[in-house]
Amino acid sequence: MPAILAVIALLLLALPSRADEARVRIPAACRELADRAGLPLTLTHEEATRAIAYIRVMISEDPAVARCRLALRD
């Protein structure tokens, strides 16, 4: 549950995207978290940067968060 709230917080903090901005695809290992929060499969570069920073500092026992962190290390 804390992971879901964290991803929702990311969504609320994200700036509105512009149509001409390049989009970044969410890694497959992070899609479960994105699905829980209702995020699209692509984010703007700025949204992705914020999401990565937030995922790295999250304190959670959720296995989906652990998988996402591992995917972001690469």
N, CA, C and O atoms as a GROMACS GRO file, in nm:
protein
  296
    1MET      N    1   0.081  -0.120   0.000
    1MET     CA    2   0.000   0.000   0.000
    1MET      C    3   0.085   0.127   0.000
    1MET      O    4   0.051   0.221  -0.072
    2PRO      N    5   0.196   0.134   0.078
    2PRO     CA    6   0.278   0.254   0.073
    2PRO      C    7   0.334   0.281  -0.066
    2PRO      O    8   0.350   0.396  -0.106
    3ALA      N    9   0.364   0.174  -0.141
    3ALA     CA   10   0.416   0.192  -0.276
    3ALA      C   11   0.312   0.256  -0.366
    3ALA      O   12   0.345   0.342  -0.448
    4ILE      N   13   0.188   0.215  -0.352
    4ILE     CA   14   0.081   0.273  -0.433
    4ILE      C   15   0.068   0.422  -0.402
    4ILE      O   16   0.056   0.504  -0.494
    5LEU      N   17   0.070   0.457  -0.276
    5LEU     CA   18   0.060   0.597  -0.237
    5LEU      C   19   0.179   0.677  -0.289
    5LEU      O   20   0.163   0.792  -0.331
    6ALA      N   21   0.296   0.617  -0.288
    6ALA     CA   22   0.415   0.686  -0.337
    6ALA      C   23   0.405   0.713  -0.486
    6ALA      O   24   0.440   0.821  -0.532
    7VAL      N   25   0.357   0.616  -0.561
    7VAL     CA   26   0.346   0.636  -0.705
    7VAL      C   27   0.237   0.738  -0.737
    7VAL      O   28   0.252   0.817  -0.830
    8ILE      N   29   0.130   0.738  -0.660
    8ILE     CA   30   0.027   0.839  -0.679
    8ILE      C   31   0.083   0.978  -0.649
    8ILE      O   32   0.050   1.075  -0.718
    9ALA      N   33   0.167   0.987  -0.546
    9ALA     CA   34   0.231   1.116  -0.515
    9ALA      C   35   0.317   1.162  -0.631
    9ALA      O   36   0.320   1.281  -0.663
   10LEU      N   37   0.386   1.068  -0.695
   10LEU     CA   38   0.467   1.103  -0.812
   10LEU      C   39   0.380   1.162  -0.922
   10LEU      O   40   0.416   1.260  -0.986
   11LEU      N   41   0.266   1.100  -0.942
   11LEU     CA   42   0.174   1.148  -1.045
   11LEU      C   43   0.128   1.290  -1.015
   11LEU      O   44   0.121   1.374  -1.105
   12LEU      N   45   0.097   1.316  -0.890
   12LEU     CA   46   0.050   1.449  -0.852
   12LEU      C   47   0.160   1.554  -0.861
   12LEU      O   48   0.132   1.671  -0.886
   13LEU      N   49   0.286   1.513  -0.840
   13LEU     CA   50   0.398   1.606  -0.845
   13LEU      C   51   0.446   1.634  -0.987
   13LEU      O   52   0.513   1.734  -1.012
   14ALA      N   53   0.413   1.545  -1.078
   14ALA     CA   54   0.461   1.559  -1.214
   14ALA      C   55   0.399   1.682  -1.282
   14ALA      O   56   0.281   1.713  -1.264
   15LEU      N   57   0.482   1.749  -1.358
   15LEU     CA   58   0.432   1.863  -1.435
   15LEU      C   59   0.351   1.813  -1.554
   15LEU      O   60   0.377   1.704  -1.605
   16PRO      N   61   0.254   1.892  -1.599
   16PRO     CA   62   0.179   1.851  -1.718
   16PRO      C   63   0.274   1.839  -1.838
   16PRO      O   64   0.362   1.922  -1.857
   17SER      N   65   0.254   1.735  -1.916
   17SER     CA   66   0.344   1.714  -2.030
   17SER      C   67   0.304   1.804  -2.146
   17SER      O   68   0.189   1.845  -2.161
   18ARG      N   69   0.403   1.832  -2.228
   18ARG     CA   70   0.379   1.910  -2.350
   18ARG      C   71   0.384   1.814  -2.467
   18ARG      O   72   0.459   1.717  -2.464
   19ALA      N   73   0.305   1.838  -2.569
   19ALA     CA   74   0.294   1.747  -2.683
   19ALA      C   75   0.426   1.731  -2.757
   19ALA      O   76   0.452   1.625  -2.813
   20ASP      N   77   0.511   1.836  -2.759
   20ASP     CA   78   0.634   1.830  -2.836
   20ASP      C   79   0.752   1.771  -2.757
   20ASP      O   80   0.861   1.759  -2.813
   21GLU      N   81   0.732   1.736  -2.631
   21GLU     CA   82   0.840   1.680  -2.550
   21GLU      C   83   0.861   1.533  -2.582
   21GLU      O   84   0.766   1.459  -2.610
   22ALA      N   85   0.987   1.491  -2.577
   22ALA     CA   86   1.019   1.350  -2.596
   22ALA      C   87   0.971   1.272  -2.475
   22ALA      O   88   0.975   1.321  -2.362
   23ARG      N   89   0.925   1.151  -2.498
   23ARG     CA   90   0.873   1.067  -2.391
   23ARG      C   91   0.972   0.954  -2.361
   23ARG      O   92   1.040   0.906  -2.451
   24VAL      N   93   0.979   0.914  -2.235
   24VAL     CA   94   1.066   0.806  -2.190
   24VAL      C   95   0.979   0.688  -2.151
   24VAL      O   96   0.880   0.705  -2.080
   25ARG      N   97   1.014   0.571  -2.198
   25ARG     CA   98   0.936   0.451  -2.170
   25ARG      C   99   0.969   0.399  -2.029
   25ARG      O  100   1.085   0.395  -1.990
   26ILE      N  101   0.866   0.360  -1.955
   26ILE     CA  102   0.883   0.304  -1.821
   26ILE      C  103   0.941   0.163  -1.836
   26ILE      O  104   0.889   0.084  -1.916
   27PRO      N  105   1.047   0.131  -1.761
   27PRO     CA  106   1.104  -0.005  -1.770
   27PRO      C  107   1.000  -0.111  -1.733
   27PRO      O  108   0.912  -0.087  -1.652
   28ALA      N  109   1.013  -0.228  -1.794
   28ALA     CA  110   0.917  -0.336  -1.770
   28ALA      C  111   0.909  -0.372  -1.622
   28ALA      O  112   0.801  -0.405  -1.573
   29ALA      N  113   1.022  -0.366  -1.551
   29ALA     CA  114   1.023  -0.401  -1.408
   29ALA      C  115   0.948  -0.299  -1.323
   29ALA      O  116   0.913  -0.328  -1.208
   30CYS      N  117   0.922  -0.182  -1.376
   30CYS     CA  118   0.852  -0.076  -1.301
   30CYS      C  119   0.706  -0.063  -1.342
   30CYS      O  120   0.633   0.018  -1.284
   31ARG      N  121   0.663  -0.139  -1.438
   31ARG     CA  122   0.526  -0.124  -1.489
   31ARG      C  123   0.419  -0.159  -1.388
   31ARG      O  124   0.310  -0.101  -1.390
   32GLU      N  125   0.448  -0.253  -1.299
   32GLU     CA  126   0.348  -0.289  -1.197
   32GLU      C  127   0.316  -0.167  -1.110
   32GLU      O  128   0.200  -0.140  -1.081
   33LEU      N  129   0.419  -0.094  -1.070
   33LEU     CA  130   0.397   0.026  -0.989
   33LEU      C  131   0.322   0.132  -1.070
   33LEU      O  132   0.233   0.199  -1.018
   34ALA      N  133   0.360   0.146  -1.196
   34ALA     CA  134   0.293   0.244  -1.282
   34ALA      C  135   0.146   0.208  -1.302
   34ALA      O  136   0.059   0.295  -1.300
   35ASP      N  137   0.119   0.079  -1.321
   35ASP     CA  138  -0.020   0.034  -1.338
   35ASP      C  139  -0.102   0.062  -1.213
   35ASP      O  140  -0.217   0.106  -1.223
   36ARG      N  141  -0.045   0.038  -1.095
   36ARG     CA  142  -0.116   0.063  -0.970
   36ARG      C  143  -0.157   0.209  -0.957
   36ARG      O  144  -0.263   0.241  -0.904
   37ALA      N  145  -0.071   0.297  -1.006
   37ALA     CA  146  -0.098   0.440  -0.994
   37ALA      C  147  -0.174   0.495  -1.114
   37ALA      O  148  -0.214   0.612  -1.114
   38GLY      N  149  -0.194   0.413  -1.216
   38GLY     CA  150  -0.264   0.460  -1.335
   38GLY      C  151  -0.180   0.550  -1.423
   38GLY      O  152  -0.232   0.633  -1.497
   39LEU      N  153  -0.047   0.533  -1.416
   39LEU     CA  154   0.043   0.613  -1.499
   39LEU      C  155   0.048   0.557  -1.641
   39LEU      O  156   0.028   0.437  -1.661
   40PRO      N  157   0.075   0.642  -1.739
   40PRO     CA  158   0.093   0.592  -1.875
   40PRO      C  159   0.226   0.517  -1.886
   40PRO      O  160   0.309   0.524  -1.795
   41LEU      N  161   0.247   0.446  -1.995
   41LEU     CA  162   0.371   0.371  -2.013
   41LEU      C  163   0.489   0.458  -2.052
   41LEU      O  164   0.603   0.412  -2.052
   42THR      N  165   0.462   0.584  -2.084
   42THR     CA  166   0.571   0.678  -2.114
   42THR      C  167   0.554   0.804  -2.030
   42THR      O  168   0.443   0.846  -2.000
   43LEU      N  169   0.669   0.863  -1.995
   43LEU     CA  170   0.670   0.987  -1.918
   43LEU      C  171   0.761   1.087  -1.988
   43LEU      O  172   0.845   1.048  -2.070
   44THR      N  173   0.744   1.213  -1.957
   44THR     CA  174   0.840   1.311  -2.008
   44THR      C  175   0.972   1.287  -1.936
   44THR      O  176   0.975   1.219  -1.834
   45HIS      N  177   1.079   1.342  -1.988
   45HIS     CA  178   1.210   1.325  -1.926
   45HIS      C  179   1.209   1.378  -1.782
   45HIS      O  180   1.265   1.315  -1.692
   46GLU      N  181   1.146   1.491  -1.762
   46GLU     CA  182   1.140   1.551  -1.628
   46GLU      C  183   1.058   1.463  -1.532
   46GLU      O  184   1.099   1.444  -1.418
   47GLU      N  185   0.946   1.411  -1.577
   47GLU     CA  186   0.865   1.321  -1.494
   47GLU      C  187   0.942   1.195  -1.459
   47GLU      O  188   0.936   1.147  -1.345
   48ALA      N  189   1.014   1.140  -1.556
   48ALA     CA  190   1.093   1.019  -1.534
   48ALA      C  191   1.204   1.044  -1.432
   48ALA      O  192   1.229   0.960  -1.346
   49THR      N  193   1.270   1.159  -1.442
   49THR     CA  194   1.376   1.194  -1.348
   49THR      C  195   1.321   1.202  -1.206
   49THR      O  196   1.383   1.152  -1.112
   50ARG      N  197   1.207   1.264  -1.190
   50ARG     CA  198   1.144   1.274  -1.057
   50ARG      C  199   1.103   1.136  -1.005
   50ARG      O  200   1.122   1.106  -0.888
   51ALA      N  201   1.046   1.054  -1.093
   51ALA     CA  202   1.002   0.921  -1.052
   51ALA      C  203   1.120   0.836  -1.007
   51ALA      O  204   1.112   0.766  -0.906
   52ILE      N  205   1.230   0.841  -1.082
   52ILE     CA  206   1.350   0.765  -1.046
   52ILE      C  207   1.404   0.810  -0.911
   52ILE      O  208   1.437   0.727  -0.827
   53ALA      N  209   1.412   0.939  -0.890
   53ALA     CA  210   1.461   0.990  -0.762
   53ALA      C  211   1.372   0.945  -0.647
   53ALA      O  212   1.422   0.910  -0.540
   54TYR      N  213   1.243   0.947  -0.668
   54TYR     CA  214   1.151   0.908  -0.562
   54TYR      C  215   1.158   0.758  -0.533
   54TYR      O  216   1.157   0.718  -0.416
   55ILE      N  217   1.165   0.677  -0.637
   55ILE     CA  218   1.174   0.531  -0.620
   55ILE      C  219   1.300   0.496  -0.542
   55ILE      O  220   1.299   0.405  -0.459
   56ARG      N  221   1.409   0.566  -0.568
   56ARG     CA  222   1.536   0.535  -0.501
   56ARG      C  223   1.534   0.566  -0.352
   56ARG      O  224   1.609   0.504  -0.276
   57VAL      N  225   1.452   0.659  -0.308
   57VAL     CA  226   1.450   0.694  -0.165
   57VAL      C  227   1.332   0.633  -0.091
   57VAL      O  228   1.319   0.649   0.030
   58MET      N  229   1.245   0.562  -0.163
   58MET     CA  230   1.129   0.501  -0.099
   58MET      C  231   1.172   0.394   0.000
   58MET      O  232   1.265   0.318  -0.026
   59ILE      N  233   1.105   0.388   0.113
   59ILE     CA  234   1.124   0.281   0.210
   59ILE      C  235   1.002   0.192   0.198
   59ILE      O  236   0.890   0.231   0.231
   60SER      N  237   1.026   0.069   0.149
   60SER     CA  238   0.913  -0.020   0.127
   60SER      C  239   0.960  -0.164   0.124
   60SER      O  240   1.071  -0.195   0.080
   61GLU      N  241   0.876  -0.251   0.172
   61GLU     CA  242   0.899  -0.396   0.166
   61GLU      C  243   0.836  -0.456   0.040
   61GLU      O  244   0.842  -0.577   0.019
   62ASP      N  245   0.775  -0.372  -0.042
   62ASP     CA  246   0.705  -0.418  -0.162
   62ASP      C  247   0.805  -0.474  -0.263
   62ASP      O  248   0.899  -0.405  -0.302
   63PRO      N  249   0.786  -0.600  -0.307
   63PRO     CA  250   0.876  -0.659  -0.406
   63PRO      C  251   0.877  -0.583  -0.539
   63PRO      O  252   0.978  -0.584  -0.610
   64ALA      N  253   0.767  -0.519  -0.574
   64ALA     CA  254   0.762  -0.442  -0.699
   64ALA      C  255   0.858  -0.324  -0.693
   64ALA      O  256   0.920  -0.290  -0.794
   65VAL      N  257   0.871  -0.263  -0.577
   65VAL     CA  258   0.965  -0.152  -0.560
   65VAL      C  259   1.108  -0.204  -0.574
   65VAL      O  260   1.191  -0.140  -0.638
   66ALA      N  261   1.137  -0.319  -0.515
   66ALA     CA  262   1.271  -0.377  -0.524
   66ALA      C  263   1.306  -0.409  -0.670
   66ALA      O  264   1.418  -0.382  -0.714
   67ARG      N  265   1.212  -0.467  -0.744
   67ARG     CA  266   1.237  -0.499  -0.886
   67ARG      C  267   1.262  -0.372  -0.966
   67ARG      O  268   1.350  -0.369  -1.052
   68CYS      N  269   1.186  -0.269  -0.938
   68CYS     CA  270   1.202  -0.143  -1.011
   68CYS      C  271   1.338  -0.081  -0.980
   68CYS      O  272   1.406  -0.032  -1.070
   69ARG      N  273   1.378  -0.084  -0.854
   69ARG     CA  274   1.510  -0.029  -0.817
   69ARG      C  275   1.622  -0.103  -0.891
   69ARG      O  276   1.715  -0.040  -0.941
   70LEU      N  277   1.612  -0.236  -0.899
   70LEU     CA  278   1.714  -0.314  -0.970
   70LEU      C  279   1.718  -0.274  -1.118
   70LEU      O  280   1.826  -0.264  -1.176
   71ALA      N  281   1.605  -0.252  -1.177
   71ALA     CA  282   1.600  -0.214  -1.318
   71ALA      C  283   1.661  -0.075  -1.340
   71ALA      O  284   1.720  -0.049  -1.445
   72LEU      N  285   1.647   0.012  -1.241
   72LEU     CA  286   1.700   0.148  -1.256
   72LEU      C  287   1.850   0.156  -1.234
   72LEU      O  288   1.912   0.255  -1.271
   73ARG      N  289   1.910   0.053  -1.174
   73ARG     CA  290   2.055   0.051  -1.153
   73ARG      C  291   2.131   0.039  -1.283
   73ARG      O  292   2.243   0.088  -1.294
   74ASP      N  293   2.073  -0.025  -1.382
   74ASP     CA  294   2.142  -0.048  -1.509
   74ASP      C  295   2.160   0.075  -1.590
   74ASP      O  296   2.216   0.070  -1.699
   0.00000   0.00000   0.00000
